[in-house]
Amino acid sequence: MQRIIKTEKVPIKLWLKDIDQGAMEQARNIANLPFVHSHIAIMPDAHQGYGMPIGGVMATEGVVIPNAVGVDIGCGMCALQTSLQSLDGAALRAILTRIRKTIPLGFKHRKKAQDHRLMPRPENGVSIEDLQVVSREYTNGLKQLGTLGGGNHFIEIQQGSDGHIWIMIHSGSRNLGYTVARFYNKLAAKMGSRFSSKIPKKWQLDFLPIDSAEGRAYLQEMAFCVDFAYANRKLMMERVKEALQEVATAVQFGEFINIAHNYAALETHFHKELLVHRKGATSAKEGEVGIIPGSQGTPSYLVRGKGNIESFTSCSHGAGRKMGRKQARRSLDLHQEQKRLEDQGILHAVRSRRDLDEAAGAYKDIDQVIENQLDLVEVLVTLKPLAVIKG
């Protein structure tokens, strides 16, 4: 932990020294909510989001805040160790070509619906028909399953410090999660007006009581979206495995590692059951294996959680942006960013100025981000990029 701010209703504990003004203002807002418990934790990759900083962790009593989960519900990472120790350039290019043929990228969906058995099932005896938004979007979801999405989502082939080739995927719940998030955030805003919430509208922190029908419905649909995002990554990983098997028929695969970083979960902290919101933050319970990705062209890290209660047993979800997308496109040098990648021999996705928002120069120094949270996690494996596909 780098510092603590004690000027608000509850302390703000920060795992970074420098935080942008917008994210700091949002941290102060959530620290003054009437139902927040103990303190706010701000991870070292934090930057401004909607309502709550990305890289923020907050525990509440009795309410859920859709904007403190985010619009890409269940977005997260998965990683898989292979038995391969190396891949040459020709093999990497062949793998990337195969991936592009079998996994829709960006805004593209599949032309045909996937097998419904690949979709998750609601929990606790709830049926699909009970989920107001999911039931409407279910058919569309079948065509979004196994697709990457855009923005900062990626598929990466990596060389591990353990001597193995790794596969890593970052993706979320596609339009399904976005639709659920928007619906319930608007519903929370209407309910706030109805019972005269004193939380300023400009904070973008409308909430739902979890003992209300609306709050229970959001939590059920959120849980489905988290499971959908997992199923989405899992199906994409199967397609990537097939691509590797075409190049190296004897390849074997290790244990599938998956972790989400946009969700809320009931957990016990400080001897009390709380709803922990993680927005751009991952669980780091003691012994739990997690993934902290870098930016395009920088290392990613496989980590093990230390169960630090001060962060509500959480850690960062990545490097974190230091530039907005428009700022990166305006200010970064295309040839310099390309040279940075090519000098490392990385097959990259920075082809024009419009791709600069996902260049390494738009992100914080991942090594400093890791250094700032060594009280939260220990590094198990360092993963250096060999080839990258961006959404």
N, C-alpha and C positions, 0 to 999 in steps of 0.2 A: 504494500500500500504506500502511495506517495504522499498523500495529505488528506486531512479531514476538514470539512467546512462545517461549522457549528452555529451558523447564523439563522438557520431555518427551523421549522417545527421539529424535524428529525435531522441528525447529521447526514452529510453527504460524504461518503468514503470513496476516494478516487485512486485508481491505479495508474494515473498518468499525471504528469506535471502541467502539461499544456493542453487545454481543451478549448475548442472554438466557442465564441460568444453565444451562438445560438444553442448549442448543446448544453452549455452551462446554465443558461436561462431556463431551459427545459428541465434540467436536473433540480433547479431551485423550485420550479413549479410542482414537480411530483413530490418533493420533500415537504411540501406544505399541504398536501391532501389530507383531509380529516381522517381517512381510514388507512393511511400508510403505517407500517409497523417497523419499529426499531431504527432503521436507517435506509439510505439509498446506496447502492453499490454501482460505481461507474467503471467499466472495464477499460483497459489501456487502448483499445481500438475505437473509443467512443467518438461519435460525431452526430450532428443534428439530424433528427428524423421528423416524423409527424407526431406531435404530442409528447413523446418520450424519446430521449436520445437513443440512437442505435448504439448498442454496447451498454445498455442500462439494465439493471436488475432491481426489482421492487417487489416487496411483499405487502399484500393488502389483507384486511380483515373484512369479510362479508361482501366484497364487490369484485367484479372483473372489469377491466378497461380494455376494450377492443384495440384502441390505438397503442396500448402498451404491449400488445402482441404483434401488431403490424399487419400489413395487407397480404404478405406472402406467408400465410400460416404454415408452420411446419417446415419452412425452408431449412435446409441443413446440408450436411456433408456425409458422404460414405467413402470408404477406402477399402482396398483389397490388395493383399500381398500376393505376388505370383512367384513361381519357382524359378523364373528367368532371372539371370544375373546381368544381362545386357541386351540391347537391341540396337542394330545399326540404323543409319538414316533411311535406307531403302525399306527396311522392315517397318519403321515408324510411319513412313509415308503411306505404305500399304494399309496399315492399321487405321490411320486417319481417314483414308478414302472409304474403307469399309464402314467406319462409324458414321460418316456423313450420309451414307446410303441407307442406313438402318435406323438412325435416330433423327427425327425432325428437330431443327434448331430454330432459335429465335421465336417468332410469332407463329411458326408453322405447327399444325396439328397433324395427326394421322388421318388418312383418307378413310380408313376403315376402323370401326370400333374394335377395341381389344376384347379378349375373353373376359366376361364379367366376373369370372372366378379370380381374376387377378386384382380385382378391386377389394378394398377393405370392407369389413362389416361393422356396423355400429356396435358400440359396447352396451353392456347392462340391459340386454333384452330390447333395446330400441331398434326399430325397423327403419329402412331408408325412407319410407313414407312419412315417418315421424319427423324427419329433418326437412324443414320447410325450404331452405335454399338448396341444400345438397340434392334433394329429390328433383328439383327443377333442372339442376345442372348435371345430373347423373349421366345422361346420354352423351352430353358434350365431354364429360370427364373421361368416358371410355375412349375418346379419340385423343385426349391429352395425355393419357397414361403412356409413360415411356418416352416423353419428349422433354427437351432440355430447358426451353424458355430462353429469355434474353437477359440483358443487363449484365450483372457480374457472375452469372451462372457459367460453369465450365466443365469440360472433361479433360483430364490431364494424365499423361503417362509420365511417371517419375522414377528417378533412381534413388533408392533408399540408402542411408548410411549403414543399414544392416546387410548390404550387398545384394538386395533384391529389387526387381522392377515392381513398382506399385501402380495401381489405378486409383484415381480420385475423381469424384463427381460432386459438384455443388449444384443443387437445384431445389425447387419447392413444389407448391401445390397448384401451380399454374393459375388459370382463370377461376378454378373452383374456390381456392382459398381467398383470392381477391374479392370474389362476389360475396362470399360469406362475411368477410371483414367489413366491406362497405355497407352491407345490409344492416349488420348489428351495430355498427358505429352510428349510422343514421337513426336507428331505433333508440340507442342510448341517448342521443341528442334530444329526441322527442320526449323520452321519459324524463330527462333532466328538466326540460321546460315545464313538464306536468307537475313535478314535485318541487319546483323552485330551487334547483340546485344552486348553491352559492359558488360553485367552481366557475371561474370566468370562461366564457365560450372560446375566447382566443387561445386558451391553453390547449384545446383539442384533446381533452381528457374526460370525455363523457363516459359514464360507467353504468353497469347493470348490477343490481343486487343479485348475488348468486342463489338466494332463496326465492327469487321471483321466477315465474314461468319463462320470462325473456332471458334471464341470466342462465338458467338451466339449459335452455335451448341453445344459447351461444356456446356454452361449454361442450355440449354434445356435438354440435356441428364443427367446432374447433378441433375436437378430438378426432373426428372423421378426417378432417383436412390434414392433420398431422400424420395420420395413418396413410392417407392418399399420397402425401409427399414421399413417405418411406417406400410405398409400393412403386411410385414413379422412379425413384432412384434405383430401386432393386431391379426393375425391368431394364432400365438403361444399362446397368452393370452387366446383365446377362448378354446384351447385345455387344458390349465392349469385350467381354470374355470370348464371345464367338469370333470377334475380329482378331483377337490375339491367337486363338486356336488355328485360324487359317494360316497364320505366319509361323507359328511354333506349335506343332501338333501335340507335342509331349508336355505342354505347359500344365501345371497344376496350380490351384488357387487356395489361399488360406481362408481365415475366418472373416466374414463380412462385418465390417465395422460401420455403424450408422449412428448419427447424432443430430438432433434438431436444434435450431437456435432461434425460433420465433414461436413461442407458446406460453401458456400459463398452466401451472400444475399445483395441486394441493400437496404441501409438504410440511413437515414438522421442523420448526426452527425455534430456538430459545423456548423450548417446552410448550409450543403453541402451534396449532394447525393454521397455516397461512396459505394464501394463494400467491405463489411466486410467479411473477411475470418476467420472462427473459426475452428481451427484444434485441436480437443481434448478440446474444450471449449463450453459452452452452453450460450444461451441467458438468460439474467437476467434483463429484462425490469422491470420497476416499477410495482409491483403487480403480475408479472408473476410467476407461480408456476413451479419449476424445481426439478431435482433429482441429487444428488451428491452421487454416490455409494462408499462404502468402498471396501476393499479387502475381500477375502474369510476369514470369521471369525471375521470381524470388522463391526461396524455399518455403515449404509447408512443414508442419510438425505434427507428429503423432505424440500425444501426451497422456500422462496419467494424473488424475485428480488427486489433490491432497485433502479435500474435504474441509477447506477453510470456511468457517462459519461466517467470517466477516464479509464474504462475498455471497452469502447464502449458497455456499458450495457451487460457485460458478466461475467461469473464466471467459476470455474473449472468444469471439467467433471467427476472427481473422485479423488482417492487418489494419483495416479501417481506412476510410477515405481521408485524405488531407486536402483534396480539391473536389469541388463539385464537377459534374459531368461537363457542363458548358465551359467552366473555367479551364478544365484540362484540355479540351479541344482547342481553346483559344491560345493557351500559354505554352503547352508542351511542344517540343520540337520532334516532328515525326521521324526524321532520319536518325536523330540521336536515340530515340526510344527503340527504333528498329535495330540500330547498331548494338545497343545494349543487349538485346536478345540474341542477335546473330553471333556476337562475339562469344556467347556461351554455347553456341551450337543448338539453340532451342528452335524447334519448329513452332512458330508463333502465329497469332491472329491479328497483329497490328499491321493492317494493309493500307489504311488511309487515315486522314485526319479524324474522321468520324469514329475511329477505333481508339483514339487517344484517351477517351474516358476510362478505358480499362487497361491502360499502360501502367507499368510499375511506378512511373513518376507521379501518378495520381493518388498513390496510396502511401500510408505511413511505412516507416522502416520496420519490417516484421521482426527483425532481430531485437530491436529496442522494445517492441510490444511484448515479445516473449520474456525479455529480461525484466520487464516491469511486473510480471506476474509469476515469478518463480516461487512465491509463497502460496500460489494457487495450484500450480501444476509442475510436474517434472517432465522433461523431454525424453521420449523413448526412442524415436527415430526421426532423423532429418530427411526430408524428401525434396530432391532437387528436380525441377521440371526438365523434361526432355522434349515433349510435344504437347501443344495446347489447342483445344477447340473451344471457341467462345460462342455463346448464344447470339 
